[in-house]
Amino acid sequence: MDSEKSIQKIIGENTPEFISKIIISTVDKLEDFRVNTFNSKFIFYPVLIIFLFFILRYIWNRIF
């Protein structure tokens, strides 16, 4: 949550208020989604395996 607060501080200082509110709310929602989704082992490991599969497939296609 520290990174979320630092993002809010940086965005709040460097952007206009009407844009920063949208960005901060989006970051909050994405952070909540990440925490809730990847907190479950049954979701995290299949997503990780699929991600690794696509990376390895890309590398395989580049080599051969």
C-alpha positions as CSV (number, residue, x, y, z in Angstrom):
1,M,0.0,0.0,0.0
2,D,3.0,2.3,0.3
3,S,3.5,2.3,-3.4
4,E,-0.2,3.2,-3.9
5,K,0.2,6.2,-1.5
6,S,3.4,7.3,-3.3
7,I,1.7,7.1,-6.7
8,Q,-1.2,9.2,-5.3
9,K,1.3,11.8,-4.0
10,I,3.2,12.0,-7.2
11,I,0.1,12.2,-9.4
12,G,-1.6,14.7,-7.1
13,E,1.4,17.1,-7.2
14,N,2.1,16.9,-10.9
15,T,-1.2,16.8,-12.7
16,P,-4.4,18.9,-12.7
17,E,-7.0,17.9,-10.1
18,F,-9.7,16.7,-12.6
19,I,-7.2,14.3,-14.2
20,S,-5.6,13.1,-11.0
21,K,-8.9,12.0,-9.5
22,I,-9.5,9.7,-12.4
23,I,-6.0,8.3,-12.4
24,I,-6.0,7.8,-8.6
25,S,-9.4,6.0,-8.6
26,T,-8.2,3.8,-11.4
27,V,-5.1,2.9,-9.6
28,D,-7.1,2.1,-6.4
29,K,-9.4,-0.2,-8.3
30,L,-6.5,-1.9,-10.1
31,E,-4.7,-2.4,-6.8
32,D,-7.8,-3.9,-5.2
33,F,-8.3,-6.2,-8.1
34,R,-4.7,-7.3,-8.0
35,V,-4.8,-8.1,-4.3
36,N,-8.2,-9.9,-4.5
37,T,-7.4,-11.8,-7.6
38,F,-3.9,-13.0,-7.0
39,N,-4.5,-13.7,-3.3
40,S,-6.0,-17.0,-4.3
41,K,-3.5,-19.8,-5.2
42,F,-6.0,-21.4,-7.6
43,I,-6.0,-18.3,-9.7
44,F,-2.4,-17.1,-9.3
45,Y,-0.6,-20.3,-10.4
46,P,-2.7,-21.0,-13.5
47,V,-2.2,-17.4,-14.6
48,L,1.5,-17.7,-14.0
49,I,1.7,-20.9,-15.9
50,I,-0.2,-19.5,-18.9
51,F,2.0,-16.4,-18.8
52,L,5.2,-18.5,-18.8
53,F,3.9,-20.7,-21.6
54,F,3.4,-17.7,-23.8
55,I,6.8,-16.3,-23.0
56,L,8.5,-19.7,-23.7
57,R,6.5,-20.0,-26.9
58,Y,7.6,-16.6,-28.1
59,I,11.3,-17.5,-27.3
60,W,10.9,-20.8,-29.1
61,N,9.5,-19.1,-32.2
62,R,12.3,-16.6,-32.2
63,I,15.0,-19.3,-32.0
64,F,13.6,-21.8,-34.5
